[in-house]
Amino acid sequence: MKIHKIVVTNFRSIKHAEITADKFNLFVGQNNHGKTNFFEAIDWFYIGKGDIDKIRHGQSGDAEVCVEIEFSEIQDGISKMKNEKNKTAIKNLLGENDTVRVKRTSVSPKTRKIFDSSKDEWLEKNPTGFDSAFNDFLPKFEYVSTRINPMEVAKYGKNTPIANMLSGVLSTILEENKEYAAFREQFDKLFTASESDVRVKLDELSGKVKLYLEKQFPDCNKVVFEVAEPVFEDLLKNFDTSIDDGVYTDADEKGDGMQRALMLAIIQAYADFRRDHEETSKYFLFFVDEGELHLHPSAQRKLKNALLELAQGGDQIFINTHSSVLVVDENDGQTIFKVEKINKETSISAITEVEKPFVVYELLGGSPADLLLPKNFLIVEGKSDLEFVNKVISRHYPEKPRIQIVPADGDIVKTKRSFNAIVQVFKPLETSIYKDTAVIFVDKQADTKQRNDFLATHTELQTNGQFFESTAGSIEEYYPTPWQKTSADVKTMSGDEKLNQAKSAGVNISKDEFEKQMPKLFEALNKCWDLAYN
């Protein structure tokens, strides 16, 4: 049983975001753009706790906060349920369907609602006993937040991710022991059965308290103590972890790197057990916020490999990351999502193969020195140009050589610096291999002297046809209708508004419109492809 689709509406910075999940999901983006908000929306779906007015988008108004998740392969999830009563309840509700849509909203945040596919509507009221059965049915959700100390993740203790994993392993092993089975049966009779002595004593106590309370409040008709039933598996979670790496101490006294490494080792051991014991309970959903923290790049790769093993074994992985190590490798069942905030609203979209090199480029700090031998470079003026060109290439020219687009973030001076940097980076190869291939596309220059000085010191750019100048003073003025802006419009636009315009133009412009109405940029791209290395 897995998450197939997630839709988040009006949750913190996310006005609306929808993703189709894979086995292994990576979310990349700058700080404060909404990656953690997305993960916390899933946490809210599972837990349901939080001040609605604080988590509502914009923190004002009465817009409905909603997190909807569609689960797939639910028949497999039903088969893994061990409580027969709960299994029957879920089976009766969902029938033979293999997908189910569930949502939690701010209208009734304490309960989740099921979509009735037979009636094509959301159920107004859940069946009696549904919540308990549904919690037993869902995959186990583990959210490893950066706000949690690494040792809190790795130690044995109630409700920690590692404890939840290993208690299931221990339970499976111990179930083969007859004395353990008898003990568990007696535990359930004592604490969970409605006729148990514990329950009877609680009812007696409630009655006595009611009598005393009535003396102060005559209108009081009933007092009920709803004491949560103890969870048997919690008995297997109260352990401490110690490590001897030359100095024998508790694990929480070690450094962050060792603590993260311990978490990795436990996850790997769990993966090994799961491979050998496929019958072990239901699957996990791991949401890991910046799992690479405190880890050396080689350890980051080991972490990814361990998590990939879990994904291949049936668990589902979601990671927020700033690590190029986690992103750069291609893996089956892996999807990378770009998270960005524009005009105070977070958007989330799966990146294409064309966009991936620039994502890696950004994660490495945006320096040409961080790129290793792309097919070629196209230098453009700014981020709007980059956003637009990447979208156009991914939609209309996916078969062309993969080129790296570099935004110069400014005028011709910064363009010159970017070109010189690219040339210098590869001098250790004994030749500036991109000097005669990198292509430059700039806005129409108001200061022709700076442009002429630049070209005078790089005569090969004109000789080889590597320099292209737009017919408009900005990319916004160069777009065709309906995305085109006037010079006056551009002066009033914020950076976020320009990026939003670039995205809209990039995902909507036709191939014919681009080639015929933006001929200089199309010509620059063709030249870049022509000069690209095979």
C-alpha positions in Angstrom: 0.0 0.0 0.0 1.5 3.3 -1.1 0.7 7.0 -1.5 -0.3 7.6 -5.1 -1.3 11.3 -5.0 -1.1 14.2 -2.6 -3.2 17.4 -2.8 -2.5 20.2 -0.3 -4.7 23.3 -0.2 -4.3 26.4 1.9 -1.7 25.0 4.2 0.8 27.7 5.3 2.7 28.9 2.2 1.0 26.3 0.0 -2.2 27.6 -1.6 -2.4 24.6 -3.8 0.0 21.8 -4.7 -0.6 18.4 -6.2 2.0 15.7 -6.8 1.9 12.1 -8.1 4.3 10.2 -5.8 6.9 7.6 -6.7 8.7 5.0 -4.6 11.5 7.4 -3.9 10.7 11.1 -3.8 13.2 14.0 -3.5 12.2 17.6 -2.9 14.7 20.3 -3.6 14.5 24.1 -3.3 15.9 27.1 -1.5 15.4 27.7 2.2 12.0 29.1 3.2 10.4 28.1 0.0 7.9 25.5 1.6 9.6 22.1 1.6 9.0 21.5 5.3 5.5 23.0 5.0 4.6 20.2 2.6 5.9 17.5 4.9 4.1 19.1 7.9 0.9 19.0 5.8 1.2 15.2 5.6 2.0 15.2 9.3 -1.2 17.1 10.0 -3.2 14.6 7.8 -1.9 11.8 10.0 -2.0 13.5 13.5 -4.6 16.3 13.0 -3.1 18.6 15.7 -2.4 22.2 15.1 -3.9 25.7 15.4 -5.9 26.1 12.2 -5.6 29.9 12.2 -1.8 29.5 12.3 -1.5 26.9 9.6 -4.1 28.4 7.2 -2.6 30.0 4.2 -2.0 33.7 4.9 -3.0 33.1 8.5 -6.3 35.0 8.0 -9.7 34.5 6.5 -11.8 31.3 6.5 -10.4 29.4 3.5 -10.7 25.7 4.0 -7.4 23.9 4.8 -7.4 20.5 3.2 -4.9 17.7 2.8 -6.1 14.9 0.5 -4.1 11.6 -0.1 -5.0 8.9 -2.5 -3.6 5.5 -1.5 -3.0 2.7 -4.1 -2.6 -1.0 -3.7 -5.0 -1.0 -0.7 -5.9 -4.6 -1.0 -2.3 -5.4 -0.1 -2.6 -3.1 2.8 -5.8 -4.8 4.0 -4.1 -8.2 3.8 -1.3 -7.0 6.1 -3.7 -6.0 8.9 -3.4 -8.3 11.9 -6.5 -7.2 13.8 -9.3 -9.2 12.2 -12.0 -6.9 13.5 -10.4 -3.9 12.0 -9.6 -5.8 8.8 -13.3 -6.8 8.4 -14.4 -3.2 9.0 -12.1 -1.8 6.3 -13.0 -4.6 3.9 -16.7 -3.9 4.3 -16.2 -0.2 3.7 -13.8 -0.4 0.8 -14.8 -3.6 -0.9 -12.6 -4.7 -3.8 -11.4 -1.2 -4.7 -7.6 -1.0 -5.0 -7.4 2.8 -4.4 -9.0 5.1 -1.8 -9.1 8.9 -1.4 -9.0 10.3 2.1 -8.9 13.9 3.4 -8.6 15.9 6.5 -10.0 19.5 6.4 -10.2 22.5 8.7 -14.0 22.1 8.7 -13.8 18.9 10.9 -10.1 18.6 11.7 -10.6 15.8 14.2 -11.8 13.3 11.6 -10.7 12.2 8.2 -13.3 11.6 5.4 -13.4 8.8 2.8 -14.4 9.3 -0.8 -17.2 6.9 -1.8 -16.3 6.0 -5.4 -19.6 4.2 -6.0 -21.5 7.3 -5.3 -18.9 9.8 -6.4 -19.0 11.8 -3.2 -17.4 12.2 0.2 -19.0 10.3 3.0 -20.8 12.7 5.4 -20.2 10.5 8.4 -17.7 7.7 9.0 -19.0 4.3 10.2 -18.8 3.5 13.9 -15.4 2.4 15.0 -13.9 3.6 11.7 -11.1 5.8 13.1 -9.4 3.0 15.0 -9.7 0.6 12.1 -8.5 3.1 9.6 -5.4 4.0 11.7 -4.6 0.3 11.8 -5.1 0.1 8.0 -2.8 3.0 7.0 0.9 2.6 6.3 3.0 3.6 9.3 4.0 7.2 9.0 7.4 8.3 10.3 8.4 12.0 10.0 12.1 12.6 10.7 12.2 16.4 11.2 15.3 18.6 11.4 13.8 19.9 14.6 14.5 16.5 16.2 17.9 15.8 17.7 19.5 13.0 15.7 19.6 10.8 18.8 15.9 11.2 19.2 15.5 9.6 15.8 18.0 6.8 16.5 17.2 5.8 20.0 14.8 3.2 21.3 11.9 5.0 22.9 8.1 5.4 22.6 7.0 6.8 19.3 10.5 7.3 17.8 10.9 6.2 14.2 13.6 3.6 14.9 11.7 2.2 17.9 8.6 1.8 15.7 10.6 -0.1 13.1 12.4 -2.4 15.5 9.5 -3.1 17.8 7.8 -4.6 14.8 10.9 -6.7 14.1 11.1 -7.8 17.8 7.4 -8.6 17.9 7.7 -10.8 14.8 10.6 -12.7 16.3 8.9 -13.1 19.7 5.6 -14.3 18.3 7.3 -17.7 17.7 7.7 -18.0 21.5 4.7 -19.7 23.2 5.3 -18.0 26.5 5.3 -14.6 24.8 2.1 -15.4 23.0 0.4 -16.4 26.3 1.7 -13.2 27.9 0.3 -11.0 25.2 -3.1 -12.7 25.3 -3.3 -12.1 29.1 -2.2 -8.5 28.6 -5.0 -7.9 26.1 -7.6 -9.5 28.5 -6.4 -7.3 31.4 -6.1 -4.0 29.7 -8.3 -3.9 26.5 -11.3 -6.2 27.1 -14.5 -4.2 28.1 -15.2 -6.7 30.9 -11.6 -6.6 32.3 -11.0 -5.9 36.0 -9.1 -2.7 35.1 -12.1 -1.4 33.1 -14.5 -2.4 35.9 -12.4 -0.6 38.5 -12.3 2.6 36.3 -16.1 2.5 36.0 -16.4 2.3 39.8 -14.0 5.2 40.3 -15.9 7.2 37.8 -19.1 6.6 39.8 -17.5 7.8 43.0 -16.1 10.9 41.4 -19.5 11.7 39.9 -21.1 11.7 43.4 -18.6 14.2 44.8 -18.8 16.4 41.7 -22.6 16.5 41.9 -22.3 18.2 45.3 -20.6 21.1 43.6 -22.4 21.0 40.2 -25.9 19.4 40.6 -26.4 19.4 36.8 -23.5 17.0 36.2 -25.0 13.7 35.0 -22.0 11.6 34.2 -18.2 11.3 34.6 -16.3 9.0 32.3 -12.6 8.4 32.6 -11.4 7.6 29.1 -8.0 6.2 29.9 -6.1 5.3 26.8 -5.5 1.6 26.5 -1.8 0.8 26.8 -0.1 -0.3 23.6 1.5 -3.7 23.9 4.3 -2.9 21.4 5.4 0.0 23.6 6.9 -2.6 26.0 9.5 -3.4 23.3 10.6 0.2 22.8 12.1 1.2 26.2 15.8 0.6 25.5 18.9 2.8 25.4 21.7 2.6 22.9 25.4 2.7 23.7 28.4 2.7 21.4 32.0 1.7 22.0 34.2 3.5 19.4 37.2 3.5 21.7 35.2 5.3 24.4 32.1 3.5 25.7 29.2 5.9 26.2 25.5 6.3 25.5 24.9 7.1 21.9 23.3 10.4 22.7 26.8 11.6 24.0 28.4 11.0 20.6 28.7 13.6 17.8 25.9 14.4 15.4 27.7 12.5 12.6 27.9 9.3 14.7 24.3 9.6 15.7 23.2 10.0 12.0 25.5 7.1 11.1 23.8 5.0 13.9 20.4 5.9 12.4 21.7 4.7 9.0 23.0 1.5 10.4 19.7 0.7 12.1 17.7 1.5 9.0 20.0 -0.9 7.0 19.6 -3.6 9.6 15.8 -3.2 9.4 16.0 -3.4 5.6 17.9 -6.7 5.8 15.3 -8.1 8.2 12.5 -7.0 5.9 14.1 -8.7 3.0 14.3 -12.0 4.9 10.9 -11.7 6.5 8.5 -10.3 3.9 5.5 -11.1 6.1 6.5 -8.4 8.6 3.5 -6.3 9.1 2.6 -3.3 6.9 4.9 -0.8 5.1 6.3 2.5 6.3 6.1 6.0 4.9 9.4 7.8 5.7 9.3 11.6 5.4 12.9 12.7 6.1 13.7 16.4 6.4 17.3 17.1 5.3 18.5 13.6 6.0 22.0 14.4 4.9 22.7 16.8 7.8 26.1 16.2 9.5 26.9 13.4 7.0 30.0 13.3 4.8 29.2 13.0 1.0 30.2 9.4 1.0 27.9 8.8 4.0 25.1 10.7 2.2 25.4 8.2 -0.7 25.2 5.3 1.7 22.1 6.8 3.3 20.5 7.1 -0.1 21.4 3.5 -1.0 19.9 2.3 2.3 16.7 4.2 1.8 16.5 3.0 -1.8 16.7 -0.6 -0.5 13.7 0.2 1.7 11.8 1.7 -1.2 12.6 -1.4 -3.3 11.3 -3.6 -0.5 7.9 -1.8 -0.3 8.4 1.2 1.9 8.0 4.7 0.4 10.5 7.4 0.9 10.1 11.2 0.8 13.2 13.4 1.4 13.7 17.2 1.6 17.3 17.9 0.6 20.0 20.4 -0.3 22.4 17.6 -1.2 23.5 17.2 -4.8 24.7 13.7 -3.8 21.2 12.6 -3.2 19.9 14.1 -6.4 22.5 13.5 -9.1 22.1 9.7 -9.5 19.3 8.3 -11.6 17.3 5.4 -10.0 14.3 3.4 -10.9 11.2 4.6 -9.1 12.7 8.0 -8.3 11.1 11.4 -8.9 12.7 14.8 -8.1 10.3 17.7 -7.2 11.3 21.3 -7.4 9.8 23.5 -4.6 9.8 27.2 -5.1 7.9 30.1 -3.6 6.7 32.9 -6.0 4.6 35.8 -4.7 4.5 34.1 -1.2 3.0 30.9 -2.6 4.7 27.6 -2.8 4.5 25.5 -5.9 5.8 21.9 -6.3 6.4 20.3 -9.7 8.3 17.2 -10.9 11.4 18.2 -12.8 12.3 17.0 -16.3 15.6 15.5 -17.4 16.4 18.8 -19.1 15.9 20.7 -15.8 17.9 18.3 -13.6 21.4 19.6 -14.5 20.4 23.1 -13.4 18.9 21.7 -10.1 22.3 20.1 -9.4 24.0 23.3 -10.4 22.0 25.3 -7.8 22.5 22.7 -5.1 26.3 23.0 -5.7 26.1 26.7 -5.2 25.6 28.0 -8.7 29.3 28.1 -9.7 30.4 26.9 -13.2 33.2 25.1 -11.4 30.7 22.7 -9.9 29.7 21.3 -13.3 31.6 18.6 -15.0 31.7 18.7 -18.8 28.1 19.4 -20.0 27.5 19.2 -23.7 27.6 23.0 -23.9 26.7 26.2 -22.1 24.1 28.9 -22.9 24.5 32.0 -20.9 21.4 34.2 -20.5 20.8 37.3 -18.5 18.7 36.2 -15.5 16.5 33.7 -13.8 13.4 34.5 -15.8 15.3 33.7 -19.0 16.5 30.4 -17.4 13.0 29.4 -16.3 11.5 30.1 -19.7 14.2 28.5 -21.8 14.3 25.3 -19.6 10.5 24.9 -20.0 10.6 25.4 -23.7 13.4 22.9 -24.2 11.8 20.2 -22.0 8.5 20.6 -23.9 9.6 21.0 -27.5 13.2 19.9 -27.9 13.8 16.9 -25.5 15.8 15.1 -28.2 18.4 17.9 -28.5 21.8 17.7 -26.8 21.6 18.5 -23.1 23.1 21.9 -22.5 23.6 23.8 -19.2 21.9 27.2 -19.0 23.6 29.7 -16.8 21.9 32.9 -15.6 24.3 35.8 -15.4 22.0 37.7 -13.0 22.4 41.1 -14.5 24.0 43.1 -17.2 26.7 42.6 -19.8 29.4 42.9 -17.1 28.1 39.9 -15.2 27.6 38.0 -18.5 31.3 38.6 -19.2 32.2 37.3 -15.7 30.1 34.1 -16.3 31.7 33.5 -19.6 35.2 34.0 -18.3 34.5 31.7 -15.3 33.4 28.9 -17.6 36.5 29.3 -19.7 38.8 29.3 -16.7 37.2 26.3 -15.0 38.4 23.9 -17.6 42.0 25.2 -18.0 43.3 22.2 -16.0 42.3 20.2 -19.1 45.1 22.2 -20.8 42.6 23.9 -23.1 39.6 26.1 -22.6 37.3 23.6 -24.3 34.2 25.8 -24.1 35.8 29.0 -25.3 34.7 28.3 -28.9 31.4 26.6 -28.0 29.6 28.5 -25.2 26.8 30.7 -26.6 25.6 34.0 -25.1 22.1 35.5 -25.4 21.6 39.0 -23.9 18.9 41.6 -23.9 19.2 44.5 -26.2 21.9 46.7 -24.7 21.2 50.3 -23.8 24.9 50.7 -23.1 26.5 49.7 -26.4 30.0 50.6 -25.2 30.1 47.8 -22.6 28.9 45.3 -25.2 31.5 46.5 -27.7 34.3 46.4 -25.1 33.3 42.8 -24.2 33.3 41.7 -27.8 36.5 43.4 -28.5 38.3 41.3 -25.9 36.5 38.1 -27.1 36.6 38.5 -30.9 36.0 34.8 -31.4 32.4 35.2 -30.1 31.5 37.2 -33.2 33.7 35.3 -35.6 32.1 31.9 -34.5 28.6 33.4 -34.2 28.4 32.7 -30.4 27.0 36.0 -29.4 23.3 36.9 -29.8 21.4 40.0 -28.8 17.7 40.2 -28.4 15.5 42.8 -30.2 13.9 43.7 -26.8 15.3 45.2 -23.6 14.1 42.3 -21.5 12.8 38.8 -21.9 9.4 40.1 -20.7 9.2 42.5 -23.6 10.4 39.8 -26.0 7.6 37.2 -25.2 4.9 37.1 -27.8 1.3 38.0 -26.9 -0.4 37.4 -24.4 2.7 37.2 -22.2 4.5 40.3 -23.6 4.9 43.3 -21.3 5.8 46.9 -22.0 9.0 48.5 -20.7 6.9 50.4 -18.2 5.2 47.2 -17.0 8.6 45.6 -16.5 9.8 48.4 -14.3 7.0 47.8 -11.8 7.3 43.9 -11.7 8.9 42.2 -8.8 11.4 39.3 -9.3 8.7 36.8 -8.3 6.3 38.3 -10.8 8.8 37.9 -13.5 9.5 34.3 -12.6 5.8 33.6 -12.6 5.4 35.2 -16.0 8.4 33.1 -17.4 6.8 29.9 -16.1 3.4 30.8 -17.6 5.0 31.6 -21.0 7.2 28.5 -20.9 4.5 26.0 -20.2 2.0 27.5 -22.7 3.9 28.8 -25.7 3.7 26.6 -28.8 6.7 25.5 -30.7 5.6 27.5 -33.7 5.1 30.6 -31.6 8.5 30.3 -30.1 10.4 29.7 -33.3 8.6 32.4 -35.3 8.1 35.1 -32.7 11.3 34.7 -30.7 13.7 34.1 -33.6 16.9 35.4 -32.0 16.6 33.2 -28.9 15.7 30.2 -31.1 18.8 31.0 -33.3 21.0 31.1 -30.1 19.7 27.8 -29.0 20.3 26.2 -32.4 23.8 27.5 -32.4 24.4 26.1 -28.8 23.1 22.7 -29.9 25.2 22.8 -33.1 28.4 23.5 -31.2 27.6 21.0 -28.4 30.0 18.1 -27.8 28.7 14.6 -28.7 
